């Protein structure tokens, strides 16, 4: 059996207030996310209709709005909320998210990754 068809959004920038210390949450930060949306229909079954797929522009805008809604302490919390949003509000059969934060010295980033759904 073939794996499900996917839509990928790479390096989506999310502006948010995040961090364990209150001082860190006080200033906005830009995180990056890679999102893979697994869809139930095969691409060739969509007949070139937007309604048959997932509107990736709408997903990107919704996730940016979600990140900006409120402060959080953990990137793990935001990643889980993002996955629930995609599964609950869009037609995704499954989602994978990697969320990156540039915070530690001598590293490019710290990341969390999750998969939800099928």
N, CA, C and O atoms as a GROMACS GRO file, in nm:
protein
  472
    1UNK      N    1   0.085  -0.119   0.000
    1UNK     CA    2   0.000   0.000   0.000
    1UNK      C    3   0.089   0.125   0.000
    1UNK      O    4   0.192   0.129   0.067
    2UNK      N    5   0.049   0.223  -0.074
    2UNK     CA    6   0.125   0.348  -0.082
    2UNK      C    7   0.101   0.434   0.042
    2UNK      O    8  -0.008   0.432   0.100
    3UNK      N    9   0.202   0.509   0.082
    3UNK     CA   10   0.180   0.602   0.194
    3UNK      C   11   0.083   0.712   0.152
    3UNK      O   12   0.063   0.735   0.033
    4UNK      N   13   0.022   0.781   0.249
    4UNK     CA   14  -0.073   0.887   0.214
    4UNK      C   15  -0.003   1.002   0.145
    4UNK      O   16   0.115   1.028   0.170
    5UNK      N   17  -0.076   1.071   0.060
    5UNK     CA   18  -0.023   1.193  -0.001
    5UNK      C   19  -0.012   1.300   0.106
    5UNK      O   20  -0.088   1.301   0.202
    6UNK      N   21   0.085   1.389   0.089
    6UNK     CA   22   0.114   1.489   0.192
    6UNK      C   23   0.128   1.628   0.133
    6UNK      O   24   0.165   1.646   0.017
    7UNK      N   25   0.099   1.725   0.216
    7UNK     CA   26   0.126   1.866   0.187
    7UNK      C   27   0.222   1.912   0.296
    7UNK      O   28   0.199   1.888   0.414
    8UNK      N   29   0.330   1.978   0.256
    8UNK     CA   30   0.429   2.023   0.354
    8UNK      C   31   0.441   2.175   0.353
    8UNK      O   32   0.447   2.239   0.248
    9UNK      N   33   0.443   2.230   0.471
    9UNK     CA   34   0.470   2.372   0.492
    9UNK      C   35   0.603   2.378   0.567
    9UNK      O   36   0.614   2.328   0.679
   10UNK      N   37   0.704   2.437   0.505
   10UNK     CA   38   0.838   2.436   0.562
   10UNK      C   39   0.876   2.572   0.619
   10UNK      O   40   0.854   2.676   0.556
   11UNK      N   41   0.934   2.570   0.737
   11UNK     CA   42   0.990   2.688   0.804
   11UNK      C   43   0.888   2.801   0.818
   11UNK      O   44   0.920   2.918   0.794
   12UNK      N   45   0.766   2.765   0.857
   12UNK     CA   46   0.664   2.866   0.885
   12UNK      C   47   0.705   2.945   1.008
   12UNK      O   48   0.732   2.887   1.113
   13UNK      N   49   0.710   3.075   0.996
   13UNK     CA   50   0.749   3.161   1.108
   13UNK      C   51   0.627   3.196   1.192
   13UNK      O   52   0.524   3.239   1.141
   14UNK      N   53   0.642   3.175   1.323
   14UNK     CA   54   0.535   3.197   1.419
   14UNK      C   55   0.584   3.295   1.525
   14UNK      O   56   0.681   3.266   1.595
   15UNK      N   57   0.519   3.408   1.537
   15UNK     CA   58   0.556   3.505   1.640
   15UNK      C   59   0.472   3.478   1.763
   15UNK      O   60   0.349   3.471   1.757
   16UNK      N   61   0.540   3.462   1.877
   16UNK     CA   62   0.472   3.425   2.000
   16UNK      C   63   0.551   3.472   2.122
   16UNK      O   64   0.666   3.514   2.110
   17UNK      N   65   0.489   3.464   2.236
   17UNK     CA   66   0.555   3.489   2.365
   17UNK      C   67   0.567   3.354   2.432
   17UNK      O   68   0.467   3.294   2.470
   18UNK      N   69   0.690   3.305   2.447
   18UNK     CA   70   0.710   3.169   2.497
   18UNK      C   71   0.838   3.162   2.578
   18UNK      O   72   0.936   3.230   2.549
   19UNK      N   73   0.836   3.078   2.680
   19UNK     CA   74   0.955   3.057   2.761
   19UNK      C   75   0.919   3.033   2.906
   19UNK      O   76   0.814   3.079   2.952
   20UNK      N   77   1.003   2.961   2.977
   20UNK     CA   78   0.976   2.931   3.117
   20UNK      C   79   0.992   3.056   3.204
   20UNK      O   80   0.902   3.087   3.281
   21UNK      N   81   1.104   3.128   3.194
   21UNK     CA   82   1.113   3.249   3.277
   21UNK      C   83   1.018   3.359   3.226
   21UNK      O   84   1.002   3.377   3.105
   22UNK      N   85   0.958   3.430   3.316
   22UNK     CA   86   0.866   3.538   3.280
   22UNK      C   87   0.937   3.642   3.192
   22UNK      O   88   0.876   3.697   3.100
   23UNK      N   89   1.065   3.668   3.220
   23UNK     CA   90   1.140   3.766   3.142
   23UNK      C   91   1.151   3.723   2.995
   23UNK      O   92   1.148   3.808   2.906
   24UNK      N   93   1.163   3.594   2.970
   24UNK     CA   94   1.171   3.544   2.833
   24UNK      C   95   1.037   3.560   2.761
   24UNK      O   96   1.034   3.597   2.644
   25UNK      N   97   0.928   3.533   2.831
   25UNK     CA   98   0.794   3.548   2.771
   25UNK      C   99   0.757   3.693   2.746
   25UNK      O  100   0.668   3.721   2.666
   26UNK      N  101   0.823   3.786   2.812
   26UNK     CA  102   0.788   3.928   2.800
   26UNK      C  103   0.810   3.981   2.659
   26UNK      O  104   0.737   4.069   2.613
   27UNK      N  105   0.910   3.930   2.590
   27UNK     CA  106   0.941   3.974   2.454
   27UNK      C  107   0.893   3.870   2.354
   27UNK      O  108   0.903   3.750   2.380
   28UNK      N  109   0.842   3.914   2.241
   28UNK     CA  110   0.800   3.817   2.140
   28UNK      C  111   0.922   3.749   2.079
   28UNK      O  112   1.030   3.807   2.071
   29UNK      N  113   0.902   3.626   2.036
   29UNK     CA  114   1.005   3.547   1.970
   29UNK      C  115   0.946   3.491   1.842
   29UNK      O  116   0.824   3.478   1.828
   30UNK      N  117   1.034   3.460   1.748
   30UNK     CA  118   0.990   3.395   1.625
   30UNK      C  119   1.039   3.251   1.628
   30UNK      O  120   1.159   3.224   1.632
   31UNK      N  121   0.944   3.160   1.624
   31UNK     CA  122   0.974   3.017   1.614
   31UNK      C  123   0.955   2.976   1.469
   31UNK      O  124   0.893   3.048   1.391
   32UNK      N  125   1.009   2.861   1.433
   32UNK     CA  126   0.987   2.805   1.300
   32UNK      C  127   0.924   2.667   1.312
   32UNK      O  128   0.956   2.590   1.403
   33UNK      N  129   0.834   2.638   1.220
   33UNK     CA  130   0.767   2.507   1.222
   33UNK      C  131   0.767   2.446   1.083
   33UNK      O  132   0.747   2.515   0.982
   34UNK      N  133   0.790   2.316   1.080
   34UNK     CA  134   0.768   2.236   0.959
   34UNK      C  135   0.643   2.154   0.987
   34UNK      O  136   0.634   2.083   1.087
   35UNK      N  137   0.547   2.166   0.898
   35UNK     CA  138   0.418   2.098   0.916
   35UNK      C  139   0.395   2.007   0.797
   35UNK      O  140   0.404   2.051   0.682
   36UNK      N  141   0.365   1.881   0.823
   36UNK     CA  142   0.328   1.786   0.718
   36UNK      C  143   0.184   1.746   0.741
   36UNK      O  144   0.150   1.690   0.845
   37UNK      N  145   0.100   1.774   0.643
   37UNK     CA  146  -0.042   1.741   0.649
   37UNK      C  147  -0.066   1.614   0.568
   37UNK      O  148  -0.036   1.611   0.448
   38UNK      N  149  -0.118   1.511   0.630
   38UNK     CA  150  -0.153   1.390   0.558
   38UNK      C  151  -0.302   1.399   0.523
   38UNK      O  152  -0.386   1.430   0.608
   39UNK      N  153  -0.332   1.371   0.399
   39UNK     CA  154  -0.470   1.386   0.352
   39UNK      C  155  -0.529   1.250   0.316
   39UNK      O  156  -0.458   1.158   0.278
   40UNK      N  157  -0.659   1.240   0.328
   40UNK     CA  158  -0.728   1.113   0.304
   40UNK      C  159  -0.736   1.080   0.155
   40UNK      O  160  -0.723   0.963   0.117
   41UNK      N  161  -0.758   1.179   0.070
   41UNK     CA  162  -0.774   1.156  -0.074
   41UNK      C  163  -0.638   1.156  -0.143
   41UNK      O  164  -0.546   1.224  -0.099
   42UNK      N  165  -0.628   1.082  -0.250
   42UNK     CA  166  -0.508   1.086  -0.334
   42UNK      C  167  -0.517   1.212  -0.419
   42UNK      O  168  -0.627   1.258  -0.451
   43UNK      N  169  -0.404   1.267  -0.455
   43UNK     CA  170  -0.403   1.390  -0.534
   43UNK      C  171  -0.481   1.374  -0.665
   43UNK      O  172  -0.554   1.465  -0.706
   44UNK      N  173  -0.466   1.260  -0.730
   44UNK     CA  174  -0.534   1.241  -0.859
   44UNK      C  175  -0.687   1.232  -0.845
   44UNK      O  176  -0.758   1.243  -0.944
   45UNK      N  177  -0.737   1.211  -0.724
   45UNK     CA  178  -0.882   1.205  -0.700
   45UNK      C  179  -0.945   1.342  -0.679
   45UNK      O  180  -1.067   1.354  -0.674
   46UNK      N  181  -0.864   1.446  -0.667
   46UNK     CA  182  -0.913   1.580  -0.630
   46UNK      C  183  -0.974   1.658  -0.746
   46UNK      O  184  -1.041   1.759  -0.723
   47UNK      N  185  -0.952   1.614  -0.867
   47UNK     CA  186  -1.009   1.679  -0.985
   47UNK      C  187  -0.982   1.829  -0.989
   47UNK      O  188  -1.066   1.906  -1.035
   48UNK      N  189  -0.864   1.869  -0.940
   48UNK     CA  190  -0.819   2.008  -0.947
   48UNK      C  191  -0.912   2.104  -0.872
   48UNK      O  192  -0.925   2.220  -0.911
   49UNK      N  193  -0.976   2.056  -0.766
   49UNK     CA  194  -1.068   2.136  -0.687
   49UNK      C  195  -1.010   2.167  -0.550
   49UNK      O  196  -0.971   2.076  -0.477
   50UNK      N  197  -1.005   2.294  -0.513
   50UNK     CA  198  -0.953   2.336  -0.383
   50UNK      C  199  -1.032   2.272  -0.269
   50UNK      O  200  -0.974   2.236  -0.166
   51UNK      N  201  -1.162   2.259  -0.285
   51UNK     CA  202  -1.246   2.202  -0.180
   51UNK      C  203  -1.212   2.056  -0.150
   51UNK      O  204  -1.251   2.004  -0.045
   52UNK      N  205  -1.140   1.990  -0.240
   52UNK     CA  206  -1.106   1.849  -0.220
   52UNK      C  207  -0.973   1.830  -0.146
   52UNK      O  208  -0.936   1.717  -0.115
   53UNK      N  209  -0.903   1.939  -0.118
   53UNK     CA  210  -0.774   1.930  -0.051
   53UNK      C  211  -0.774   2.014   0.075
   53UNK      O  212  -0.880   2.058   0.120
   54UNK      N  213  -0.657   2.037   0.131
   54UNK     CA  214  -0.642   2.124   0.247
   54UNK      C  215  -0.581   2.255   0.199
   54UNK      O  216  -0.477   2.255   0.133
   55UNK      N  217  -0.644   2.363   0.231
   55UNK     CA  218  -0.595   2.496   0.192
   55UNK      C  219  -0.475   2.530   0.280
   55UNK      O  220  -0.491   2.574   0.394
   56UNK      N  221  -0.356   2.510   0.227
   56UNK     CA  222  -0.236   2.529   0.309
   56UNK      C  223  -0.214   2.674   0.349
   56UNK      O  224  -0.152   2.700   0.452
   57UNK      N  225  -0.262   2.769   0.270
   57UNK     CA  226  -0.254   2.910   0.310
   57UNK      C  227  -0.340   2.936   0.433
   57UNK      O  228  -0.301   3.011   0.522
   58UNK      N  229  -0.458   2.874   0.438
   58UNK     CA  230  -0.546   2.888   0.554
   58UNK      C  231  -0.485   2.822   0.677
   58UNK      O  232  -0.495   2.874   0.788
   59UNK      N  233  -0.421   2.707   0.658
   59UNK     CA  234  -0.354   2.639   0.770
   59UNK      C  235  -0.243   2.727   0.825
   59UNK      O  236  -0.233   2.747   0.946
   60UNK      N  237  -0.160   2.780   0.737
   60UNK     CA  238  -0.048   2.864   0.781
   60UNK      C  239  -0.098   2.986   0.858
   60UNK      O  240  -0.045   3.017   0.965
   61UNK      N  241  -0.197   3.054   0.806
   61UNK     CA  242  -0.252   3.173   0.873
   61UNK      C  243  -0.313   3.136   1.008
   61UNK      O  244  -0.296   3.210   1.106
   62UNK      N  245  -0.384   3.025   1.015
   62UNK     CA  246  -0.448   2.984   1.140
   62UNK      C  247  -0.344   2.950   1.246
   62UNK      O  248  -0.360   2.986   1.363
   63UNK      N  249  -0.236   2.881   1.206
   63UNK     CA  250  -0.133   2.845   1.302
   63UNK      C  251  -0.056   2.968   1.351
   63UNK      O  252  -0.015   2.974   1.467
   64UNK      N  253  -0.036   3.065   1.264
   64UNK     CA  254   0.028   3.190   1.306
   64UNK      C  255  -0.061   3.262   1.407
   64UNK      O  256  -0.012   3.316   1.507
   65UNK      N  257  -0.191   3.264   1.382
   65UNK     CA  258  -0.284   3.328   1.475
   65UNK      C  259  -0.287   3.253   1.608
   65UNK      O  260  -0.290   3.316   1.714
   66UNK      N  261  -0.287   3.121   1.603
   66UNK     CA  262  -0.288   3.040   1.725
   66UNK      C  263  -0.164   3.069   1.810
   66UNK      O  264  -0.175   3.085   1.931
   67UNK      N  265  -0.048   3.076   1.748
   67UNK     CA  266   0.076   3.103   1.822
   67UNK      C  267   0.072   3.239   1.889
   67UNK      O  268   0.127   3.257   1.998
   68UNK      N  269   0.008   3.335   1.825
   68UNK     CA  270   0.003   3.472   1.877
   68UNK      C  271  -0.106   3.493   1.982
   68UNK      O  272  -0.107   3.597   2.049
   69UNK      N  273  -0.198   3.398   1.998
   69UNK     CA  274  -0.315   3.416   2.085
   69UNK      C  275  -0.281   3.444   2.231
   69UNK      O  276  -0.344   3.529   2.295
   70UNK      N  277  -0.181   3.374   2.285
   70UNK     CA  278  -0.152   3.387   2.428
   70UNK      C  279  -0.010   3.339   2.456
   70UNK      O  280   0.047   3.263   2.378
   71UNK      N  281   0.046   3.383   2.566
   71UNK     CA  282   0.179   3.333   2.605
   71UNK      C  283   0.172   3.187   2.651
   71UNK      O  284   0.070   3.140   2.702
   72UNK      N  285   0.283   3.118   2.631
   72UNK     CA  286   0.297   2.980   2.679
   72UNK      C  287   0.437   2.963   2.735
   72UNK      O  288   0.528   3.038   2.701
   73UNK      N  289   0.453   2.866   2.821
   73UNK     CA  290   0.586   2.839   2.876
   73UNK      C  291   0.663   2.741   2.788
   73UNK      O  292   0.783   2.757   2.769
   74UNK      N  293   0.596   2.640   2.736
   74UNK     CA  294   0.665   2.530   2.667
   74UNK      C  295   0.634   2.525   2.518
   74UNK      O  296   0.520   2.546   2.476
   75UNK      N  297   0.738   2.498   2.438
   75UNK     CA  298   0.713   2.477   2.295
   75UNK      C  299   0.637   2.347   2.274
   75UNK      O  300   0.568   2.332   2.173
   76UNK      N  301   0.650   2.254   2.367
   76UNK     CA  302   0.573   2.129   2.359
   76UNK      C  303   0.423   2.157   2.361
   76UNK      O  304   0.346   2.095   2.288
   77UNK      N  305   0.382   2.252   2.446
   77UNK     CA  306   0.241   2.290   2.456
   77UNK      C  307   0.192   2.348   2.324
   77UNK      O  308   0.085   2.310   2.275
   78UNK      N  309   0.269   2.439   2.267
   78UNK     CA  310   0.228   2.500   2.140
   78UNK      C  311   0.222   2.395   2.030
   78UNK      O  312   0.128   2.396   1.951
   79UNK      N  313   0.318   2.306   2.021
   79UNK     CA  314   0.317   2.202   1.918
   79UNK      C  315   0.191   2.116   1.929
   79UNK      O  316   0.128   2.085   1.828
   80UNK      N  317   0.155   2.076   2.051
   80UNK     CA  318   0.035   1.994   2.071
   80UNK      C  319  -0.092   2.070   2.033
   80UNK      O  320  -0.184   2.013   1.974
   81UNK      N  321  -0.098   2.199   2.067
   81UNK     CA  322  -0.214   2.281   2.029
   81UNK      C  323  -0.223   2.297   1.878
   81UNK      O  324  -0.332   2.295   1.821
   82UNK      N  325  -0.109   2.312   1.813
   82UNK     CA  326  -0.108   2.323   1.666
   82UNK      C  327  -0.162   2.196   1.602
   82UNK      O  328  -0.241   2.203   1.508
   83UNK      N  329  -0.118   2.081   1.651
   83UNK     CA  330  -0.165   1.953   1.595
   83UNK      C  331  -0.316   1.937   1.614
   83UNK      O  332  -0.387   1.897   1.522
   84UNK      N  333  -0.364   1.969   1.733
   84UNK     CA  334  -0.508   1.959   1.759
   84UNK      C  335  -0.587   2.052   1.669
   84UNK      O  336  -0.695   2.016   1.622
   85UNK      N  337  -0.535   2.170   1.644
   85UNK     CA  338  -0.600   2.267   1.556
   85UNK      C  339  -0.612   2.213   1.414
   85UNK      O  340  -0.718   2.218   1.353
   86UNK      N  341  -0.502   2.161   1.362
   86UNK     CA  342  -0.502   2.110   1.225
   86UNK      C  343  -0.599   1.994   1.211
   86UNK      O  344  -0.673   1.986   1.113
   87UNK      N  345  -0.598   1.903   1.307
   87UNK     CA  346  -0.688   1.787   1.299
   87UNK      C  347  -0.833   1.826   1.321
   87UNK      O  348  -0.923   1.766   1.260
   88UNK      N  349  -0.858   1.924   1.406
   88UNK     CA  350  -0.995   1.961   1.439
   88UNK      C  351  -1.060   2.057   1.340
   88UNK      O  352  -1.181   2.051   1.319
   89UNK      N  353  -0.981   2.145   1.280
   89UNK     CA  354  -1.038   2.250   1.196
   89UNK      C  355  -1.020   2.229   1.046
   89UNK      O  356  -1.086   2.295   0.965
   90UNK      N  357  -0.933   2.138   1.008
   90UNK     CA  358  -0.906   2.113   0.866
   90UNK      C  359  -0.928   1.965   0.838
   90UNK      O  360  -0.949   1.888   0.932
   91UNK      N  361  -0.923   1.924   0.715
   91UNK     CA  362  -0.953   1.786   0.678
   91UNK      C  363  -0.831   1.695   0.684
   91UNK      O  364  -0.824   1.597   0.610
   92UNK      N  365  -0.735   1.724   0.769
   92UNK     CA  366  -0.614   1.642   0.775
   92UNK      C  367  -0.645   1.506   0.837
   92UNK      O  368  -0.712   1.497   0.940
   93UNK      N  369  -0.596   1.401   0.774
   93UNK     CA  370  -0.606   1.267   0.832
   93UNK      C  371  -0.498   1.248   0.938
   93UNK      O  372  -0.513   1.168   1.030
   94UNK      N  373  -0.389   1.323   0.924
   94UNK     CA  374  -0.280   1.317   1.019
   94UNK      C  375  -0.191   1.438   1.003
   94UNK      O  376  -0.199   1.509   0.902
   95UNK      N  377  -0.107   1.462   1.101
   95UNK     CA  378  -0.018   1.578   1.096
   95UNK      C  379   0.112   1.544   1.168
   95UNK      O  380   0.112   1.475   1.270
   96UNK      N  381   0.221   1.594   1.114
   96UNK     CA  382   0.351   1.590   1.180
   96UNK      C  383   0.397   1.735   1.194
   96UNK      O  384   0.384   1.814   1.100
   97UNK      N  385   0.450   1.768   1.310
   97UNK     CA  386   0.497   1.903   1.334
   97UNK      C  387   0.634   1.897   1.399
   97UNK      O  388   0.656   1.824   1.496
   98UNK      N  389   0.727   1.975   1.346
   98UNK     CA  390   0.853   2.002   1.414
   98UNK      C  391   0.854   2.151   1.442
   98UNK      O  392   0.839   2.232   1.351
   99UNK      N  393   0.872   2.186   1.568
   99UNK     CA  394   0.871   2.326   1.611
   99UNK      C  395   1.009   2.360   1.667
   99UNK      O  396   1.059   2.292   1.756
  100UNK      N  397   1.071   2.466   1.611
  100UNK     CA  398   1.208   2.502   1.647
  100UNK      C  399   1.213   2.638   1.716
  100UNK      O  400   1.142   2.731   1.680
  101UNK      N  401   1.301   2.645   1.817
  101UNK     CA  402   1.321   2.768   1.894
  101UNK      C  403   1.471   2.793   1.904
  101UNK      O  404   1.548   2.704   1.941
  102UNK      N  405   1.511   2.914   1.872
  102UNK     CA  406   1.652   2.952   1.884
  102UNK      C  407   1.671   3.016   2.021
  102UNK      O  408   1.638   3.132   2.042
  103UNK      N  409   1.726   2.938   2.113
  103UNK     CA  410   1.735   2.986   2.251
  103UNK      C  411   1.868   2.953   2.318
  103UNK      O  412   1.919   3.034   2.395
  104UNK      N  413   1.924   2.836   2.290
  104UNK     CA  414   2.046   2.796   2.360
  104UNK      C  415   2.170   2.848   2.290
  104UNK      O  416   2.179   2.844   2.167
  105UNK      N  417   2.266   2.897   2.366
  105UNK     CA  418   2.393   2.937   2.303
  105UNK      C  419   2.463   2.815   2.244
  105UNK      O  420   2.445   2.702   2.291
  106UNK      N  421   2.542   2.838   2.143
  106UNK     CA  422   2.621   2.733   2.077
  106UNK      C  423   2.536   2.626   2.009
  106UNK      O  424   2.585   2.516   1.983
  107UNK      N  425   2.411   2.658   1.979
  107UNK     CA  426   2.325   2.567   1.902
  107UNK      C  427   2.252   2.648   1.796
  107UNK      O  428   2.234   2.770   1.811
  108UNK      N  429   2.209   2.582   1.692
  108UNK     CA  430   2.124   2.648   1.594
  108UNK      C  431   1.983   2.663   1.651
  108UNK      O  432   1.923   2.770   1.643
  109UNK      N  433   1.931   2.555   1.708
  109UNK     CA  434   1.796   2.558   1.765
  109UNK      C  435   1.773   2.436   1.853
  109UNK      O  436   1.850   2.340   1.852
  110UNK      N  437   1.665   2.443   1.928
  110UNK     CA  438   1.608   2.330   2.001
  110UNK      C  439   1.477   2.299   1.931
  110UNK      O  440   1.407   2.390   1.889
  111UNK      N  441   1.443   2.171   1.919
  111UNK     CA  442   1.320   2.136   1.848
  111UNK      C  443   1.242   2.029   1.923
  111UNK      O  444   1.298   1.947   1.995
  112UNK      N  445   1.110   2.033   1.904
  112UNK     CA  446   1.022   1.924   1.946
  112UNK      C  447   0.951   1.875   1.821
  112UNK      O  448   0.928   1.951   1.728
  113UNK      N  449   0.918   1.747   1.820
  113UNK     CA  450   0.851   1.690   1.704
  113UNK      C  451   0.741   1.597   1.752
  113UNK      O  452   0.758   1.524   1.850
  114UNK      N  453   0.626   1.602   1.682
  114UNK     CA  454   0.516   1.512   1.716
  114UNK      C  455   0.444   1.469   1.590
  114UNK      O  456   0.452   1.533   1.486
  115UNK      N  457   0.371   1.358   1.603
  115UNK     CA  458   0.282   1.308   1.497
  115UNK      C  459   0.150   1.273   1.562
  115UNK      O  460   0.146   1.211   1.668
  116UNK      N  461   0.043   1.314   1.498
  116UNK     CA  462  -0.092   1.287   1.546
  116UNK      C  463  -0.179   1.240   1.430
  116UNK      O  464  -0.151   1.271   1.315
  117UNK      N  465  -0.285   1.168   1.461
  117UNK     CA  466  -0.378   1.120   1.358
  117UNK      C  467  -0.324   0.996   1.292
  117UNK      O  468  -0.241   0.925   1.348
  118UNK      N  469  -0.371   0.972   1.171
  118UNK     CA  470  -0.331   0.850   1.096
  118UNK      C  471  -0.192   0.864   1.042
  118UNK      O  472  -0.142   0.772   0.977
   0.00000   0.00000   0.00000
